[in-house]
């Protein structure tokens, strides 16, 4: 009788995860610009230049941009790193 009953072990069942659609997948491109903290008067120009450069490098994806992130961090107490990221 035991041969007639077949119990499937849960460990034998492969777990199938649904594939993400293109709307759920996001990629990010970022550019880093560093400058002296003494040169903060020109930081707006640097940010605009970095933004232009990043956007021009991603021209074909402009309609897919979901988020633009701008951040700064102090590096070695002398330089500031400006980070601009685009998320698609």
PDB file of N, CA, C and O in Angstrom:
ATOM      1  N   UNK A   1       0.808  -1.195   0.000  1.00  0.00           N
ATOM      2  CA  UNK A   1       0.000   0.000   0.000  1.00  0.00           C
ATOM      3  C   UNK A   1       0.853   1.261   0.000  1.00  0.00           C
ATOM      4  O   UNK A   1       0.497   2.265  -0.617  1.00  0.00           O
ATOM      5  N   UNK A   2       1.988   1.197   0.702  1.00  0.00           N
ATOM      6  CA  UNK A   2       2.821   2.386   0.787  1.00  0.00           C
ATOM      7  C   UNK A   2       3.303   2.840  -0.584  1.00  0.00           C
ATOM      8  O   UNK A   2       3.518   4.033  -0.796  1.00  0.00           O
ATOM      9  N   UNK A   3       3.474   1.917  -1.508  1.00  0.00           N
ATOM     10  CA  UNK A   3       3.926   2.297  -2.842  1.00  0.00           C
ATOM     11  C   UNK A   3       2.870   3.090  -3.590  1.00  0.00           C
ATOM     12  O   UNK A   3       3.208   3.838  -4.507  1.00  0.00           O
ATOM     13  N   UNK A   4       1.592   2.951  -3.226  1.00  0.00           N
ATOM     14  CA  UNK A   4       0.521   3.663  -3.913  1.00  0.00           C
ATOM     15  C   UNK A   4       0.383   5.114  -3.441  1.00  0.00           C
ATOM     16  O   UNK A   4      -0.202   5.937  -4.144  1.00  0.00           O
ATOM     17  N   UNK A   5       0.909   5.427  -2.274  1.00  0.00           N
ATOM     18  CA  UNK A   5       0.780   6.784  -1.731  1.00  0.00           C
ATOM     19  C   UNK A   5       2.110   7.507  -1.920  1.00  0.00           C
ATOM     20  O   UNK A   5       3.162   7.050  -1.476  1.00  0.00           O
ATOM     21  N   UNK A   6       2.023   8.668  -2.605  1.00  0.00           N
ATOM     22  CA  UNK A   6       3.247   9.438  -2.838  1.00  0.00           C
ATOM     23  C   UNK A   6       3.079  10.806  -2.207  1.00  0.00           C
ATOM     24  O   UNK A   6       2.169  11.556  -2.558  1.00  0.00           O
ATOM     25  N   UNK A   7       3.965  11.127  -1.271  1.00  0.00           N
ATOM     26  CA  UNK A   7       3.908  12.420  -0.595  1.00  0.00           C
ATOM     27  C   UNK A   7       5.087  13.250  -1.097  1.00  0.00           C
ATOM     28  O   UNK A   7       6.243  12.832  -1.028  1.00  0.00           O
ATOM     29  N   UNK A   8       4.766  14.413  -1.592  1.00  0.00           N
ATOM     30  CA  UNK A   8       5.810  15.286  -2.131  1.00  0.00           C
ATOM     31  C   UNK A   8       6.454  16.056  -0.972  1.00  0.00           C
ATOM     32  O   UNK A   8       5.766  16.700  -0.180  1.00  0.00           O
ATOM     33  N   UNK A   9       7.730  15.981  -0.894  1.00  0.00           N
ATOM     34  CA  UNK A   9       8.469  16.686   0.132  1.00  0.00           C
ATOM     35  C   UNK A   9       8.572  18.162  -0.262  1.00  0.00           C
ATOM     36  O   UNK A   9       8.913  18.477  -1.402  1.00  0.00           O
ATOM     37  N   UNK A  10       8.278  19.066   0.680  1.00  0.00           N
ATOM     38  CA  UNK A  10       8.310  20.495   0.370  1.00  0.00           C
ATOM     39  C   UNK A  10       9.700  20.953  -0.036  1.00  0.00           C
ATOM     40  O   UNK A  10       9.835  21.904  -0.806  1.00  0.00           O
ATOM     41  N   UNK A  11      10.727  20.296   0.464  1.00  0.00           N
ATOM     42  CA  UNK A  11      12.088  20.685   0.127  1.00  0.00           C
ATOM     43  C   UNK A  11      12.395  20.416  -1.347  1.00  0.00           C
ATOM     44  O   UNK A  11      13.297  21.028  -1.919  1.00  0.00           O
ATOM     45  N   UNK A  12      11.648  19.506  -1.955  1.00  0.00           N
ATOM     46  CA  UNK A  12      11.865  19.176  -3.359  1.00  0.00           C
ATOM     47  C   UNK A  12      11.168  20.153  -4.305  1.00  0.00           C
ATOM     48  O   UNK A  12      11.408  20.124  -5.512  1.00  0.00           O
ATOM     49  N   UNK A  13      10.324  21.001  -3.777  1.00  0.00           N
ATOM     50  CA  UNK A  13       9.577  21.931  -4.619  1.00  0.00           C
ATOM     51  C   UNK A  13      10.411  23.195  -4.824  1.00  0.00           C
ATOM     52  O   UNK A  13      10.757  23.877  -3.859  1.00  0.00           O
ATOM     53  N   UNK A  14      10.732  23.505  -6.076  1.00  0.00           N
ATOM     54  CA  UNK A  14      11.527  24.714  -6.304  1.00  0.00           C
ATOM     55  C   UNK A  14      10.692  25.966  -6.027  1.00  0.00           C
ATOM     56  O   UNK A  14       9.498  26.016  -6.322  1.00  0.00           O
ATOM     57  N   UNK A  15      11.330  26.940  -5.471  1.00  0.00           N
ATOM     58  CA  UNK A  15      10.653  28.200  -5.195  1.00  0.00           C
ATOM     59  C   UNK A  15      10.844  29.081  -6.422  1.00  0.00           C
ATOM     60  O   UNK A  15      11.968  29.401  -6.808  1.00  0.00           O
ATOM     61  N   UNK A  16       9.740  29.459  -7.016  1.00  0.00           N
ATOM     62  CA  UNK A  16       9.795  30.294  -8.209  1.00  0.00           C
ATOM     63  C   UNK A  16       9.410  31.706  -7.811  1.00  0.00           C
ATOM     64  O   UNK A  16       8.279  31.967  -7.399  1.00  0.00           O
ATOM     65  N   UNK A  17      10.360  32.603  -7.940  1.00  0.00           N
ATOM     66  CA  UNK A  17      10.084  33.999  -7.626  1.00  0.00           C
ATOM     67  C   UNK A  17       9.682  34.703  -8.911  1.00  0.00           C
ATOM     68  O   UNK A  17      10.301  34.501  -9.956  1.00  0.00           O
ATOM     69  N   UNK A  18       8.652  35.525  -8.836  1.00  0.00           N
ATOM     70  CA  UNK A  18       8.249  36.230 -10.057  1.00  0.00           C
ATOM     71  C   UNK A  18       9.339  37.207 -10.484  1.00  0.00           C
ATOM     72  O   UNK A  18      10.000  37.831  -9.654  1.00  0.00           O
ATOM     73  N   UNK A  19       9.508  37.321 -11.785  1.00  0.00           N
ATOM     74  CA  UNK A  19      10.504  38.255 -12.291  1.00  0.00           C
ATOM     75  C   UNK A  19       9.970  39.671 -12.136  1.00  0.00           C
ATOM     76  O   UNK A  19       8.774  39.919 -12.286  1.00  0.00           O
ATOM     77  N   UNK A  20      10.861  40.580 -11.838  1.00  0.00           N
ATOM     78  CA  UNK A  20      10.466  41.980 -11.690  1.00  0.00           C
ATOM     79  C   UNK A  20      10.173  42.559 -13.061  1.00  0.00           C
ATOM     80  O   UNK A  20      10.869  42.267 -14.033  1.00  0.00           O
ATOM     81  N   UNK A  21       9.161  43.362 -13.130  1.00  0.00           N
ATOM     82  CA  UNK A  21       8.865  44.039 -14.378  1.00  0.00           C
ATOM     83  C   UNK A  21       9.803  45.230 -14.507  1.00  0.00           C
ATOM     84  O   UNK A  21      10.467  45.618 -13.545  1.00  0.00           O
ATOM     85  N   UNK A  22       9.851  45.799 -15.691  1.00  0.00           N
ATOM     86  CA  UNK A  22      10.776  46.916 -15.886  1.00  0.00           C
ATOM     87  C   UNK A  22      10.412  48.098 -14.999  1.00  0.00           C
ATOM     88  O   UNK A  22      11.285  48.894 -14.654  1.00  0.00           O
ATOM     89  N   UNK A  23       9.156  48.229 -14.628  1.00  0.00           N
ATOM     90  CA  UNK A  23       8.778  49.344 -13.773  1.00  0.00           C
ATOM     91  C   UNK A  23       9.264  49.144 -12.337  1.00  0.00           C
ATOM     92  O   UNK A  23       9.370  50.111 -11.582  1.00  0.00           O
ATOM     93  N   UNK A  24       9.559  47.901 -11.952  1.00  0.00           N
ATOM     94  CA  UNK A  24      10.016  47.625 -10.592  1.00  0.00           C
ATOM     95  C   UNK A  24      11.538  47.656 -10.477  1.00  0.00           C
ATOM     96  O   UNK A  24      12.077  47.743  -9.373  1.00  0.00           O
ATOM     97  N   UNK A  25      12.224  47.585 -11.603  1.00  0.00           N
ATOM     98  CA  UNK A  25      13.675  47.549 -11.591  1.00  0.00           C
ATOM     99  C   UNK A  25      14.192  48.975 -11.703  1.00  0.00           C
ATOM    100  O   UNK A  25      13.779  49.725 -12.588  1.00  0.00           O
ATOM    101  N   UNK A  26      15.090  49.344 -10.808  1.00  0.00           N
ATOM    102  CA  UNK A  26      15.670  50.679 -10.919  1.00  0.00           C
ATOM    103  C   UNK A  26      17.182  50.579 -10.960  1.00  0.00           C
ATOM    104  O   UNK A  26      17.792  49.766 -10.265  1.00  0.00           O
ATOM    105  N   UNK A  27      17.761  51.410 -11.776  1.00  0.00           N
ATOM    106  CA  UNK A  27      19.212  51.483 -11.847  1.00  0.00           C
ATOM    107  C   UNK A  27      19.606  52.909 -11.502  1.00  0.00           C
ATOM    108  O   UNK A  27      18.792  53.830 -11.568  1.00  0.00           O
ATOM    109  N   UNK A  28      20.837  53.069 -11.142  1.00  0.00           N
ATOM    110  CA  UNK A  28      21.284  54.384 -10.706  1.00  0.00           C
ATOM    111  C   UNK A  28      22.626  54.713 -11.346  1.00  0.00           C
ATOM    112  O   UNK A  28      23.502  53.855 -11.459  1.00  0.00           O
ATOM    113  N   UNK A  29      22.771  55.944 -11.755  1.00  0.00           N
ATOM    114  CA  UNK A  29      24.036  56.460 -12.263  1.00  0.00           C
ATOM    115  C   UNK A  29      24.417  57.621 -11.370  1.00  0.00           C
ATOM    116  O   UNK A  29      23.563  58.432 -11.013  1.00  0.00           O
ATOM    117  N   UNK A  30      25.667  57.713 -11.010  1.00  0.00           N
ATOM    118  CA  UNK A  30      26.065  58.830 -10.160  1.00  0.00           C
ATOM    119  C   UNK A  30      27.406  59.385 -10.604  1.00  0.00           C
ATOM    120  O   UNK A  30      28.204  58.705 -11.249  1.00  0.00           O
ATOM    121  N   UNK A  31      27.626  60.629 -10.243  1.00  0.00           N
ATOM    122  CA  UNK A  31      28.885  61.297 -10.552  1.00  0.00           C
ATOM    123  C   UNK A  31      29.373  61.950  -9.270  1.00  0.00           C
ATOM    124  O   UNK A  31      28.582  62.502  -8.506  1.00  0.00           O
ATOM    125  N   UNK A  32      30.659  61.887  -9.041  1.00  0.00           N
ATOM    126  CA  UNK A  32      31.255  62.449  -7.826  1.00  0.00           C
ATOM    127  C   UNK A  32      32.164  63.603  -8.228  1.00  0.00           C
ATOM    128  O   UNK A  32      33.009  63.460  -9.112  1.00  0.00           O
ATOM    129  N   UNK A  33      31.989  64.732  -7.584  1.00  0.00           N
ATOM    130  CA  UNK A  33      32.834  65.895  -7.818  1.00  0.00           C
ATOM    131  C   UNK A  33      33.373  66.332  -6.473  1.00  0.00           C
ATOM    132  O   UNK A  33      32.605  66.542  -5.533  1.00  0.00           O
ATOM    133  N   UNK A  34      34.682  66.471  -6.370  1.00  0.00           N
ATOM    134  CA  UNK A  34      35.242  66.920  -5.090  1.00  0.00           C
ATOM    135  C   UNK A  34      35.868  68.295  -5.273  1.00  0.00           C
ATOM    136  O   UNK A  34      36.345  68.629  -6.358  1.00  0.00           O
ATOM    137  N   UNK A  35      35.863  69.082  -4.218  1.00  0.00           N
ATOM    138  CA  UNK A  35      36.411  70.430  -4.276  1.00  0.00           C
ATOM    139  C   UNK A  35      36.851  70.843  -2.881  1.00  0.00           C
ATOM    140  O   UNK A  35      36.406  70.277  -1.883  1.00  0.00           O
ATOM    141  N   UNK A  36      37.734  71.839  -2.823  1.00  0.00           N
ATOM    142  CA  UNK A  36      38.198  72.356  -1.541  1.00  0.00           C
ATOM    143  C   UNK A  36      37.069  73.075  -0.822  1.00  0.00           C
ATOM    144  O   UNK A  36      36.252  73.752  -1.446  1.00  0.00           O
ATOM    145  N   UNK A  37      37.032  72.922   0.487  1.00  0.00           N
ATOM    146  CA  UNK A  37      35.995  73.619   1.253  1.00  0.00           C
ATOM    147  C   UNK A  37      36.166  75.132   1.141  1.00  0.00           C
ATOM    148  O   UNK A  37      35.201  75.876   1.312  1.00  0.00           O
ATOM    149  N   UNK A  38      37.370  75.589   0.858  1.00  0.00           N
ATOM    150  CA  UNK A  38      37.605  77.029   0.698  1.00  0.00           C
ATOM    151  C   UNK A  38      36.979  77.561  -0.589  1.00  0.00           C
ATOM    152  O   UNK A  38      36.750  78.763  -0.727  1.00  0.00           O
ATOM    153  N   UNK A  39      36.712  76.683  -1.501  1.00  0.00           N
ATOM    154  CA  UNK A  39      36.169  77.100  -2.793  1.00  0.00           C
ATOM    155  C   UNK A  39      34.649  76.955  -2.855  1.00  0.00           C
ATOM    156  O   UNK A  39      34.094  76.698  -3.923  1.00  0.00           O
ATOM    157  N   UNK A  40      33.989  77.117  -1.737  1.00  0.00           N
ATOM    158  CA  UNK A  40      32.543  76.893  -1.696  1.00  0.00           C
ATOM    159  C   UNK A  40      31.760  77.906  -2.518  1.00  0.00           C
ATOM    160  O   UNK A  40      30.601  77.663  -2.855  1.00  0.00           O
ATOM    161  N   UNK A  41      32.374  79.037  -2.845  1.00  0.00           N
ATOM    162  CA  UNK A  41      31.675  80.022  -3.670  1.00  0.00           C
ATOM    163  C   UNK A  41      31.353  79.464  -5.052  1.00  0.00           C
ATOM    164  O   UNK A  41      30.382  79.885  -5.682  1.00  0.00           O
ATOM    165  N   UNK A  42      32.153  78.531  -5.520  1.00  0.00           N
ATOM    166  CA  UNK A  42      31.940  77.988  -6.859  1.00  0.00           C
ATOM    167  C   UNK A  42      31.204  76.655  -6.840  1.00  0.00           C
ATOM    168  O   UNK A  42      31.069  76.015  -7.883  1.00  0.00           O
ATOM    169  N   UNK A  43      30.731  76.227  -5.684  1.00  0.00           N
ATOM    170  CA  UNK A  43      30.103  74.902  -5.622  1.00  0.00           C
ATOM    171  C   UNK A  43      28.838  74.821  -6.460  1.00  0.00           C
ATOM    172  O   UNK A  43      28.540  73.767  -7.023  1.00  0.00           O
ATOM    173  N   UNK A  44      28.095  75.905  -6.554  1.00  0.00           N
ATOM    174  CA  UNK A  44      26.882  75.865  -7.366  1.00  0.00           C
ATOM    175  C   UNK A  44      27.237  75.623  -8.828  1.00  0.00           C
ATOM    176  O   UNK A  44      26.564  74.857  -9.517  1.00  0.00           O
ATOM    177  N   UNK A  45      28.291  76.274  -9.295  1.00  0.00           N
ATOM    178  CA  UNK A  45      28.744  76.048 -10.670  1.00  0.00           C
ATOM    179  C   UNK A  45      29.177  74.604 -10.873  1.00  0.00           C
ATOM    180  O   UNK A  45      28.854  73.987 -11.888  1.00  0.00           O
ATOM    181  N   UNK A  46      29.917  74.062  -9.892  1.00  0.00           N
ATOM    182  CA  UNK A  46      30.351  72.664  -9.993  1.00  0.00           C
ATOM    183  C   UNK A  46      29.156  71.727 -10.033  1.00  0.00           C
ATOM    184  O   UNK A  46      29.140  70.767 -10.804  1.00  0.00           O
ATOM    185  N   UNK A  47      28.154  72.003  -9.201  1.00  0.00           N
ATOM    186  CA  UNK A  47      26.964  71.155  -9.173  1.00  0.00           C
ATOM    187  C   UNK A  47      26.227  71.204 -10.500  1.00  0.00           C
ATOM    188  O   UNK A  47      25.788  70.176 -11.015  1.00  0.00           O
ATOM    189  N   UNK A  48      26.095  72.398 -11.048  1.00  0.00           N
ATOM    190  CA  UNK A  48      25.396  72.537 -12.327  1.00  0.00           C
ATOM    191  C   UNK A  48      26.169  71.828 -13.438  1.00  0.00           C
ATOM    192  O   UNK A  48      25.570  71.171 -14.289  1.00  0.00           O
ATOM    193  N   UNK A  49      27.494  71.958 -13.432  1.00  0.00           N
ATOM    194  CA  UNK A  49      28.306  71.275 -14.438  1.00  0.00           C
ATOM    195  C   UNK A  49      28.178  69.760 -14.308  1.00  0.00           C
ATOM    196  O   UNK A  49      28.057  69.053 -15.308  1.00  0.00           O
ATOM    197  N   UNK A  50      28.205  69.270 -13.079  1.00  0.00           N
ATOM    198  CA  UNK A  50      28.079  67.828 -12.851  1.00  0.00           C
ATOM    199  C   UNK A  50      26.704  67.342 -13.287  1.00  0.00           C
ATOM    200  O   UNK A  50      26.576  66.281 -13.897  1.00  0.00           O
ATOM    201  N   UNK A  51      25.683  68.123 -12.972  1.00  0.00           N
ATOM    202  CA  UNK A  51      24.318  67.755 -13.365  1.00  0.00           C
ATOM    203  C   UNK A  51      24.201  67.704 -14.884  1.00  0.00           C
ATOM    204  O   UNK A  51      23.627  66.763 -15.432  1.00  0.00           O
ATOM    205  N   UNK A  52      24.735  68.702 -15.560  1.00  0.00           N
ATOM    206  CA  UNK A  52      24.696  68.714 -17.030  1.00  0.00           C
ATOM    207  C   UNK A  52      25.422  67.501 -17.599  1.00  0.00           C
ATOM    208  O   UNK A  52      24.918  66.827 -18.497  1.00  0.00           O
ATOM    209  N   UNK A  53      26.618  67.232 -17.062  1.00  0.00           N
ATOM    210  CA  UNK A  53      27.419  66.111 -17.562  1.00  0.00           C
ATOM    211  C   UNK A  53      26.693  64.777 -17.380  1.00  0.00           C
ATOM    212  O   UNK A  53      26.672  63.942 -18.284  1.00  0.00           O
ATOM    213  N   UNK A  54      26.103  64.592 -16.205  1.00  0.00           N
ATOM    214  CA  UNK A  54      25.409  63.340 -15.931  1.00  0.00           C
ATOM    215  C   UNK A  54      24.179  63.189 -16.809  1.00  0.00           C
ATOM    216  O   UNK A  54      23.934  62.116 -17.361  1.00  0.00           O
ATOM    217  N   UNK A  55      23.411  64.250 -16.941  1.00  0.00           N
ATOM    218  CA  UNK A  55      22.197  64.170 -17.761  1.00  0.00           C
ATOM    219  C   UNK A  55      22.549  63.963 -19.226  1.00  0.00           C
ATOM    220  O   UNK A  55      21.890  63.181 -19.911  1.00  0.00           O
ATOM    221  N   UNK A  56      23.574  64.649 -19.717  1.00  0.00           N
ATOM    222  CA  UNK A  56      23.981  64.461 -21.112  1.00  0.00           C
ATOM    223  C   UNK A  56      24.468  63.039 -21.365  1.00  0.00           C
ATOM    224  O   UNK A  56      24.271  62.499 -22.454  1.00  0.00           O
ATOM    225  N   UNK A  57      25.101  62.433 -20.369  1.00  0.00           N
ATOM    226  CA  UNK A  57      25.587  61.057 -20.542  1.00  0.00           C
ATOM    227  C   UNK A  57      24.433  60.053 -20.555  1.00  0.00           C
ATOM    228  O   UNK A  57      24.606  58.914 -20.990  1.00  0.00           O
ATOM    229  N   UNK A  58      23.269  60.467 -20.083  1.00  0.00           N
ATOM    230  CA  UNK A  58      22.113  59.571 -20.004  1.00  0.00           C
ATOM    231  C   UNK A  58      20.956  60.064 -20.878  1.00  0.00           C
ATOM    232  O   UNK A  58      19.793  59.812 -20.561  1.00  0.00           O
ATOM    233  N   UNK A  59      21.258  60.750 -21.954  1.00  0.00           N
ATOM    234  CA  UNK A  59      20.224  61.357 -22.794  1.00  0.00           C
ATOM    235  C   UNK A  59      19.118  60.390 -23.203  1.00  0.00           C
ATOM    236  O   UNK A  59      17.942  60.753 -23.206  1.00  0.00           O
ATOM    237  N   UNK A  60      19.487  59.182 -23.541  1.00  0.00           N
ATOM    238  CA  UNK A  60      18.490  58.236 -24.037  1.00  0.00           C
ATOM    239  C   UNK A  60      17.524  57.785 -22.951  1.00  0.00           C
ATOM    240  O   UNK A  60      16.475  57.215 -23.251  1.00  0.00           O
ATOM    241  N   UNK A  61      17.872  58.037 -21.688  1.00  0.00           N
ATOM    242  CA  UNK A  61      17.030  57.582 -20.579  1.00  0.00           C
ATOM    243  C   UNK A  61      16.302  58.725 -19.866  1.00  0.00           C
ATOM    244  O   UNK A  61      15.696  58.501 -18.817  1.00  0.00           O
ATOM    245  N   UNK A  62      16.350  59.928 -20.406  1.00  0.00           N
ATOM    246  CA  UNK A  62      15.790  61.083 -19.701  1.00  0.00           C
ATOM    247  C   UNK A  62      14.321  60.903 -19.344  1.00  0.00           C
ATOM    248  O   UNK A  62      13.881  61.361 -18.289  1.00  0.00           O
ATOM    249  N   UNK A  63      13.566  60.251 -20.197  1.00  0.00           N
ATOM    250  CA  UNK A  63      12.143  60.072 -19.915  1.00  0.00           C
ATOM    251  C   UNK A  63      11.892  59.032 -18.829  1.00  0.00           C
ATOM    252  O   UNK A  63      10.761  58.878 -18.369  1.00  0.00           O
ATOM    253  N   UNK A  64      12.937  58.316 -18.414  1.00  0.00           N
ATOM    254  CA  UNK A  64      12.776  57.266 -17.408  1.00  0.00           C
ATOM    255  C   UNK A  64      13.298  57.671 -16.031  1.00  0.00           C
ATOM    256  O   UNK A  64      13.246  56.868 -15.099  1.00  0.00           O
ATOM    257  N   UNK A  65      13.797  58.892 -15.884  1.00  0.00           N
ATOM    258  CA  UNK A  65      14.357  59.324 -14.599  1.00  0.00           C
ATOM    259  C   UNK A  65      13.255  59.367 -13.550  1.00  0.00           C
ATOM    260  O   UNK A  65      12.227  60.016 -13.746  1.00  0.00           O
ATOM    261  N   UNK A  66      13.472  58.674 -12.438  1.00  0.00           N
ATOM    262  CA  UNK A  66      12.500  58.638 -11.348  1.00  0.00           C
ATOM    263  C   UNK A  66      12.905  59.568 -10.209  1.00  0.00           C
ATOM    264  O   UNK A  66      12.048  60.124  -9.522  1.00  0.00           O
ATOM    265  N   UNK A  67      14.211  59.735 -10.010  1.00  0.00           N
ATOM    266  CA  UNK A  67      14.668  60.488  -8.847  1.00  0.00           C
ATOM    267  C   UNK A  67      16.043  61.087  -9.118  1.00  0.00           C
ATOM    268  O   UNK A  67      16.895  60.462  -9.750  1.00  0.00           O
ATOM    269  N   UNK A  68      16.241  62.303  -8.632  1.00  0.00           N
ATOM    270  CA  UNK A  68      17.547  62.947  -8.679  1.00  0.00           C
ATOM    271  C   UNK A  68      17.953  63.221  -7.238  1.00  0.00           C
ATOM    272  O   UNK A  68      17.214  63.862  -6.491  1.00  0.00           O
ATOM    273  N   UNK A  69      19.117  62.740  -6.850  1.00  0.00           N
ATOM    274  CA  UNK A  69      19.593  62.911  -5.481  1.00  0.00           C
ATOM    275  C   UNK A  69      20.899  63.692  -5.499  1.00  0.00           C
ATOM    276  O   UNK A  69      21.817  63.374  -6.255  1.00  0.00           O
ATOM    277  N   UNK A  70      20.971  64.709  -4.665  1.00  0.00           N
ATOM    278  CA  UNK A  70      22.190  65.500  -4.542  1.00  0.00           C
ATOM    279  C   UNK A  70      22.633  65.432  -3.087  1.00  0.00           C
ATOM    280  O   UNK A  70      21.849  65.721  -2.183  1.00  0.00           O
ATOM    281  N   UNK A  71      23.879  65.053  -2.858  1.00  0.00           N
ATOM    282  CA  UNK A  71      24.376  64.995  -1.483  1.00  0.00           C
ATOM    283  C   UNK A  71      25.834  65.437  -1.442  1.00  0.00           C
ATOM    284  O   UNK A  71      26.537  65.428  -2.452  1.00  0.00           O
ATOM    285  N   UNK A  72      26.259  65.818  -0.259  1.00  0.00           N
ATOM    286  CA  UNK A  72      27.642  66.225  -0.043  1.00  0.00           C
ATOM    287  C   UNK A  72      28.179  65.509   1.184  1.00  0.00           C
ATOM    288  O   UNK A  72      27.441  65.236   2.131  1.00  0.00           O
ATOM    289  N   UNK A  73      29.453  65.211   1.158  1.00  0.00           N
ATOM    290  CA  UNK A  73      30.076  64.656   2.359  1.00  0.00           C
ATOM    291  C   UNK A  73      31.477  65.237   2.495  1.00  0.00           C
ATOM    292  O   UNK A  73      32.158  65.510   1.507  1.00  0.00           O
ATOM    293  N   UNK A  74      31.883  65.415   3.728  1.00  0.00           N
ATOM    294  CA  UNK A  74      33.206  65.957   4.021  1.00  0.00           C
ATOM    295  C   UNK A  74      34.218  64.826   3.972  1.00  0.00           C
ATOM    296  O   UNK A  74      34.014  63.766   4.565  1.00  0.00           O
ATOM    297  N   UNK A  75      35.304  65.062   3.265  1.00  0.00           N
ATOM    298  CA  UNK A  75      36.332  64.043   3.114  1.00  0.00           C
ATOM    299  C   UNK A  75      37.650  64.601   3.622  1.00  0.00           C
ATOM    300  O   UNK A  75      38.112  65.630   3.130  1.00  0.00           O
ATOM    301  N   UNK A  76      38.251  63.955   4.575  1.00  0.00           N
ATOM    302  CA  UNK A  76      39.554  64.361   5.136  1.00  0.00           C
ATOM    303  C   UNK A  76      39.538  65.764   5.732  1.00  0.00           C
ATOM    304  O   UNK A  76      40.590  66.394   5.833  1.00  0.00           O
ATOM    305  N   UNK A  77      38.407  66.252   6.118  1.00  0.00           N
ATOM    306  CA  UNK A  77      38.251  67.577   6.728  1.00  0.00           C
ATOM    307  C   UNK A  77      38.755  68.725   5.860  1.00  0.00           C
ATOM    308  O   UNK A  77      38.817  69.864   6.322  1.00  0.00           O
ATOM    309  N   UNK A  78      39.115  68.443   4.611  1.00  0.00           N
ATOM    310  CA  UNK A  78      39.621  69.494   3.727  1.00  0.00           C
ATOM    311  C   UNK A  78      38.827  69.585   2.437  1.00  0.00           C
ATOM    312  O   UNK A  78      38.704  70.657   1.845  1.00  0.00           O
ATOM    313  N   UNK A  79      38.295  68.465   2.013  1.00  0.00           N
ATOM    314  CA  UNK A  79      37.592  68.443   0.738  1.00  0.00           C
ATOM    315  C   UNK A  79      36.153  67.984   0.941  1.00  0.00           C
ATOM    316  O   UNK A  79      35.842  67.194   1.832  1.00  0.00           O
ATOM    317  N   UNK A  80      35.311  68.499   0.098  1.00  0.00           N
ATOM    318  CA  UNK A  80      33.912  68.088   0.107  1.00  0.00           C
ATOM    319  C   UNK A  80      33.671  67.303  -1.167  1.00  0.00           C
ATOM    320  O   UNK A  80      34.094  67.721  -2.245  1.00  0.00           O
ATOM    321  N   UNK A  81      33.003  66.180  -1.054  1.00  0.00           N
ATOM    322  CA  UNK A  81      32.642  65.391  -2.223  1.00  0.00           C
ATOM    323  C   UNK A  81      31.163  65.607  -2.475  1.00  0.00           C
ATOM    324  O   UNK A  81      30.321  65.384  -1.605  1.00  0.00           O
ATOM    325  N   UNK A  82      30.877  66.040  -3.667  1.00  0.00           N
ATOM    326  CA  UNK A  82      29.499  66.277  -4.095  1.00  0.00           C
ATOM    327  C   UNK A  82      29.072  65.066  -4.916  1.00  0.00           C
ATOM    328  O   UNK A  82      29.760  64.683  -5.862  1.00  0.00           O
ATOM    329  N   UNK A  83      27.947  64.467  -4.562  1.00  0.00           N
ATOM    330  CA  UNK A  83      27.475  63.259  -5.235  1.00  0.00           C
ATOM    331  C   UNK A  83      26.102  63.539  -5.836  1.00  0.00           C
ATOM    332  O   UNK A  83      25.161  63.914  -5.138  1.00  0.00           O
ATOM    333  N   UNK A  84      26.016  63.350  -7.119  1.00  0.00           N
ATOM    334  CA  UNK A  84      24.759  63.535  -7.838  1.00  0.00           C
ATOM    335  C   UNK A  84      24.361  62.182  -8.405  1.00  0.00           C
ATOM    336  O   UNK A  84      25.148  61.551  -9.110  1.00  0.00           O
ATOM    337  N   UNK A  85      23.154  61.732  -8.107  1.00  0.00           N
ATOM    338  CA  UNK A  85      22.706  60.423  -8.576  1.00  0.00           C
ATOM    339  C   UNK A  85      21.364  60.539  -9.274  1.00  0.00           C
ATOM    340  O   UNK A  85      20.477  61.269  -8.832  1.00  0.00           O
ATOM    341  N   UNK A  86      21.229  59.812 -10.367  1.00  0.00           N
ATOM    342  CA  UNK A  86      19.954  59.695 -11.064  1.00  0.00           C
ATOM    343  C   UNK A  86      19.482  58.260 -10.902  1.00  0.00           C
ATOM    344  O   UNK A  86      20.263  57.325 -11.081  1.00  0.00           O
ATOM    345  N   UNK A  87      18.222  58.079 -10.566  1.00  0.00           N
ATOM    346  CA  UNK A  87      17.656  56.739 -10.468  1.00  0.00           C
ATOM    347  C   UNK A  87      16.630  56.567 -11.584  1.00  0.00           C
ATOM    348  O   UNK A  87      15.758  57.413 -11.782  1.00  0.00           O
ATOM    349  N   UNK A  88      16.752  55.460 -12.305  1.00  0.00           N
ATOM    350  CA  UNK A  88      15.849  55.184 -13.416  1.00  0.00           C
ATOM    351  C   UNK A  88      14.872  54.106 -13.024  1.00  0.00           C
ATOM    352  O   UNK A  88      14.019  53.724 -13.826  1.00  0.00           O
TER     353      UNK A  88
END
